[in-house]
């Protein structure tokens, strides 16, 4: 059903609000009476609103045309939901890029203080000699 809806949007629908809209997944209810189609579109909130309005208006046509192509007598009602997965992935990629850039800038500024970022207990542990607060592990218990 996802493929059929995507093809219809690409080839049959002339509404400019639906250009660039991608159907990423379709979930069918157990009784096959409802199809929840997840869509994604790049742009701001206004672009998302336009796409949602366009899909809502084209719902009847999309339902009839998909039923005809899939040879279904009783096609499911279609509900459209925004798929935010692509946005989340894009946001994570941007954050990772920022972290990488910050690390590269830190390397360019020169060496850090050797003790910077080391906890006090790590410094104390590394200064202990064998037998000072550590079990020597020689089996004499």
C-alpha positions in Angstrom: 0.0 0.0 0.0 2.9 2.3 0.7 4.3 1.8 -2.8 0.9 2.4 -4.4 0.2 5.6 -2.4 3.7 6.9 -3.2 3.2 6.2 -6.9 -0.2 7.9 -6.9 1.3 11.0 -5.2 4.2 11.1 -7.7 2.3 10.5 -10.9 -1.4 11.3 -10.4 -1.8 14.1 -7.8 -1.4 17.6 -9.3 -1.7 19.5 -6.0 1.5 21.6 -5.5 1.1 21.2 -1.7 1.9 17.5 -2.2 5.1 17.9 -4.2 8.0 16.4 -2.3 5.7 14.5 0.1 7.0 10.9 0.7 5.0 8.1 2.2 7.5 6.4 4.5 5.3 3.7 6.0 1.8 2.4 6.2 0.3 0.5 9.2 -2.9 -1.5 8.7 -5.3 -2.2 11.5 -6.0 -5.8 12.4 -9.4 -5.6 10.8 -8.0 -3.9 7.7 -10.5 -1.0 8.0 -7.9 1.7 8.8 -4.6 2.4 7.1 -2.3 4.8 9.0 0.1 6.3 6.4 3.2 8.1 7.7 4.5 10.9 5.5 7.6 13.1 5.6 8.2 16.4 3.9 11.1 18.8 4.2 10.5 22.3 5.2 9.2 24.4 8.1 5.9 24.1 10.0 4.0 26.0 7.3 5.2 23.4 4.7 4.1 20.6 7.0 0.7 22.2 7.4 0.3 22.6 3.6 1.2 19.0 3.1 -1.3 17.8 5.8 -4.1 19.9 4.3 -3.3 18.6 0.8 -3.3 15.0 2.0 -6.5 15.5 3.9 -8.2 16.9 0.8 -6.8 14.2 -1.5 -7.7 11.4 1.0 -10.8 10.2 -1.0 -9.0 10.2 -4.3 -6.1 8.3 -2.8 -8.4 5.8 -1.2 -10.3 5.1 -4.4 -7.3 5.0 -6.7 -5.3 2.8 -4.3 -8.3 0.4 -4.1 -8.5 0.3 -7.9 -4.8 -0.4 -8.3 -4.8 -3.1 -5.6 -8.1 -4.6 -6.7 -9.8 -4.1 -3.3 -13.5 -4.1 -2.9 -13.5 -2.4 0.5 -10.4 -0.3 0.9 -9.3 0.9 4.3 -9.9 4.5 5.4 -6.6 6.4 5.3 -5.3 8.5 8.1 -2.2 10.6 7.6 0.4 11.1 10.3 3.7 13.0 10.1 6.8 10.8 10.3 9.3 12.6 12.4 12.0 10.0 12.1 13.8 11.7 9.3 13.8 15.0 11.3 15.2 13.2 14.4 17.9 11.6 12.4 18.9 14.9 10.8 18.9 16.6 14.2 21.2 13.9 15.6 23.5 14.2 12.7 23.8 17.9 13.2 24.5 17.5 16.9 27.2 14.9 16.1 28.7 17.3 13.6 28.8 20.1 16.2 30.5 17.7 18.7 33.1 16.7 16.0 33.8 20.4 15.1 34.2 21.3 18.8 36.7 18.5 19.2 38.6 19.6 16.1 38.8 23.2 17.4 40.0 22.0 20.8 42.8 20.1 19.1 43.8 23.1 17.1 44.1 25.3 20.3 47.0 23.2 21.6 47.5 20.7 24.4 45.3 20.7 27.4 46.4 20.9 31.0 47.4 17.3 31.7 45.2 17.2 34.8 42.2 18.7 33.2 39.2 16.5 33.1 40.7 13.9 35.5 38.8 13.3 38.6 40.6 13.7 41.9 40.1 10.0 42.9 41.7 9.0 39.5 44.8 11.0 40.3 45.0 9.7 43.8 44.6 6.1 42.6 47.3 6.5 40.0 49.7 7.8 42.6 49.2 4.9 45.0 51.9 2.3 45.1 51.2 -1.4 45.4 50.0 -2.2 48.9 48.7 1.3 49.7 45.0 0.7 49.8 45.0 -2.0 47.1 44.8 -5.7 47.6 48.1 -7.0 46.6 46.5 -10.2 45.5 49.2 -12.5 46.8 46.7 -14.9 48.3 47.7 -14.3 52.0 44.3 -14.0 53.6 
